[in-house]
Amino acid sequence: MKELSDILHFLESKSIRRWKDFPDIDLYMDQVLTIMEDQLLFPEQAQSLSASMVNNYVKANLLSRAQKKKYARDHLARLSMIGMLKQVLPLKELESLFSSMDGEEKESYELFCDLLDKSKQALLEDLEEEKENLVLEMAIKSYLYQALATSLLEEEK
């Protein structure tokens, strides 16, 4: 098992691209897939994004269609959110979550990044001291948060 201090140091130093850091030009699929490779905090725990996954997200109404086979910043932002959130929520629930988010894609993504940074900082502060049964406690909290999020999204339908 990895050392907690190593994982926390890695987490503290890792961040995802903000809206302003995405290319200001439209990209082809292979370029999108390359950029998305480092948009997850823990990429080893997730499946790499593929062209067929992107097409499935379009079919599931999670992502708008590319314009003339080119993807813009809003696509990169939405794919970044999907990449992380699909680890804890089913795609159907993500559709509900995204439809409940008001505003432009830029504002929604910046809110996502702000909440990610805030949650990451709270986690780092919570784990400053060694705890007994840490993995079990984290797994239980994850279960409870995931169950509550799913229930809240189901109520919005």
C-alpha positions as CSV (number, residue, x, y, z in Angstrom):
1,M,0.0,0.0,0.0
2,K,1.3,3.5,-0.8
3,E,2.3,5.8,2.0
4,L,-0.4,8.3,2.9
5,S,2.1,11.1,3.0
6,D,3.2,10.4,-0.6
7,I,-0.4,10.3,-1.8
8,L,-1.2,13.6,0.0
9,H,1.8,15.3,-1.4
10,F,0.9,14.2,-4.9
11,L,-2.7,15.3,-4.4
12,E,-1.6,18.7,-3.1
13,S,0.6,19.3,-6.1
14,K,-1.8,18.0,-8.7
15,S,-4.5,20.1,-10.4
16,I,-6.6,20.1,-13.5
17,R,-6.6,22.7,-16.3
18,R,-8.8,25.7,-15.7
19,W,-11.0,27.1,-18.5
20,K,-8.3,29.6,-19.4
21,D,-5.7,26.8,-19.7
22,F,-7.6,25.0,-22.5
23,P,-6.5,25.8,-26.0
24,D,-8.4,28.7,-27.6
25,I,-8.8,26.8,-30.9
26,D,-11.0,24.0,-31.9
27,L,-9.4,20.5,-31.7
28,Y,-9.8,17.2,-33.5
29,M,-10.6,14.0,-31.5
30,D,-7.0,12.8,-31.2
31,Q,-6.0,16.2,-29.7
32,V,-8.9,16.1,-27.3
33,L,-7.9,12.6,-26.1
34,T,-4.3,13.7,-25.5
35,I,-5.4,16.7,-23.4
36,M,-7.8,14.6,-21.4
37,E,-5.1,12.2,-20.4
38,D,-4.0,14.4,-17.6
39,Q,-7.3,15.9,-16.5
40,L,-7.9,13.3,-13.8
41,L,-6.3,13.6,-10.4
42,F,-5.9,9.8,-10.3
43,P,-5.7,8.6,-13.9
44,E,-4.5,5.1,-12.9
45,Q,-7.9,4.5,-11.3
46,A,-10.0,5.4,-14.4
47,Q,-10.3,4.1,-17.9
48,S,-8.6,6.3,-20.5
49,L,-11.0,8.4,-22.6
50,S,-11.6,7.0,-26.1
51,A,-13.4,8.2,-29.2
52,S,-16.2,5.7,-28.6
53,M,-16.7,7.0,-25.1
54,V,-17.0,10.5,-26.4
55,N,-19.6,9.4,-28.9
56,N,-21.5,7.6,-26.1
57,Y,-21.5,10.8,-24.0
58,V,-23.0,12.6,-27.0
59,K,-25.7,9.9,-27.4
60,A,-26.5,10.1,-23.6
61,N,-26.9,13.9,-23.9
62,L,-24.0,14.6,-21.6
63,L,-22.0,16.3,-24.3
64,S,-22.9,18.4,-27.3
65,R,-21.9,17.3,-30.8
66,A,-18.7,18.4,-32.3
67,Q,-18.9,21.1,-34.9
68,K,-17.4,19.8,-38.2
69,K,-15.5,17.1,-36.2
70,K,-13.9,19.8,-34.0
71,Y,-14.2,20.2,-30.3
72,A,-14.1,23.5,-28.4
73,R,-13.3,24.5,-24.8
74,D,-16.9,23.7,-23.7
75,H,-16.3,20.1,-24.8
76,L,-13.0,19.9,-22.9
77,A,-14.6,21.3,-19.8
78,R,-17.6,18.9,-19.9
79,L,-15.3,15.9,-20.6
80,S,-13.2,16.9,-17.6
81,M,-16.2,16.9,-15.4
82,I,-17.6,13.7,-16.8
83,G,-14.2,12.0,-16.3
84,M,-14.2,12.6,-12.6
85,L,-17.8,12.5,-11.8
86,K,-18.5,9.2,-13.6
87,Q,-16.3,7.5,-11.0
88,V,-19.0,8.1,-8.4
89,L,-22.3,8.8,-10.3
90,P,-24.0,6.8,-13.1
91,L,-24.2,8.5,-16.4
92,K,-28.0,8.9,-16.1
93,E,-27.5,10.8,-12.8
94,L,-24.8,13.0,-14.5
95,E,-27.3,14.0,-17.1
96,S,-29.6,15.2,-14.3
97,L,-26.7,17.0,-12.6
98,F,-25.6,18.8,-15.7
99,S,-29.2,19.8,-16.6
100,S,-29.5,21.3,-13.1
101,M,-26.4,23.5,-13.5
102,D,-27.4,27.0,-14.5
103,G,-25.3,29.3,-16.6
104,E,-22.8,29.0,-19.3
105,E,-20.4,26.1,-19.6
106,K,-17.5,28.3,-18.6
107,E,-19.2,29.3,-15.3
108,S,-20.2,25.8,-14.6
109,Y,-16.7,24.5,-15.2
110,E,-15.1,27.2,-13.1
111,L,-17.6,26.3,-10.3
112,F,-16.6,22.7,-10.7
113,C,-12.9,23.6,-10.4
114,D,-13.4,25.8,-7.4
115,L,-15.4,23.1,-5.6
116,L,-12.8,20.5,-6.5
117,D,-10.0,22.7,-5.1
118,K,-12.1,23.4,-2.0
119,S,-12.9,19.7,-1.4
120,K,-9.3,18.7,-2.0
121,Q,-8.1,21.3,0.5
122,A,-10.6,20.1,3.1
123,L,-9.5,16.5,2.6
124,L,-5.9,17.5,3.0
125,E,-6.6,19.3,6.2
126,D,-8.7,16.4,7.5
127,L,-5.9,14.0,6.9
128,E,-3.1,16.1,8.5
129,E,-3.1,13.8,11.5
130,E,-2.8,10.0,11.3
131,K,-6.0,8.2,11.9
132,E,-6.8,4.6,12.8
133,N,-9.0,2.8,10.3
134,L,-8.5,5.6,7.8
135,V,-9.3,3.5,4.6
136,L,-12.4,2.1,6.2
137,E,-13.6,5.5,7.3
138,M,-12.9,7.0,3.8
139,A,-14.8,4.2,2.1
140,I,-17.8,4.6,4.4
141,K,-17.8,8.4,3.8
142,S,-17.5,7.8,0.1
143,Y,-20.5,5.4,0.2
144,L,-22.6,7.9,2.2
145,Y,-21.7,10.9,0.0
146,Q,-22.4,8.9,-3.2
147,A,-25.7,7.6,-1.9
148,L,-26.8,11.0,-0.8
149,A,-25.8,12.6,-4.1
150,T,-27.7,10.0,-6.1
151,S,-30.8,10.4,-3.9
152,L,-30.8,14.2,-4.4
153,L,-30.4,13.9,-8.1
154,E,-33.3,11.3,-8.3
155,E,-35.5,13.8,-6.4
156,E,-34.8,16.5,-9.0
157,K,-36.2,14.3,-11.9
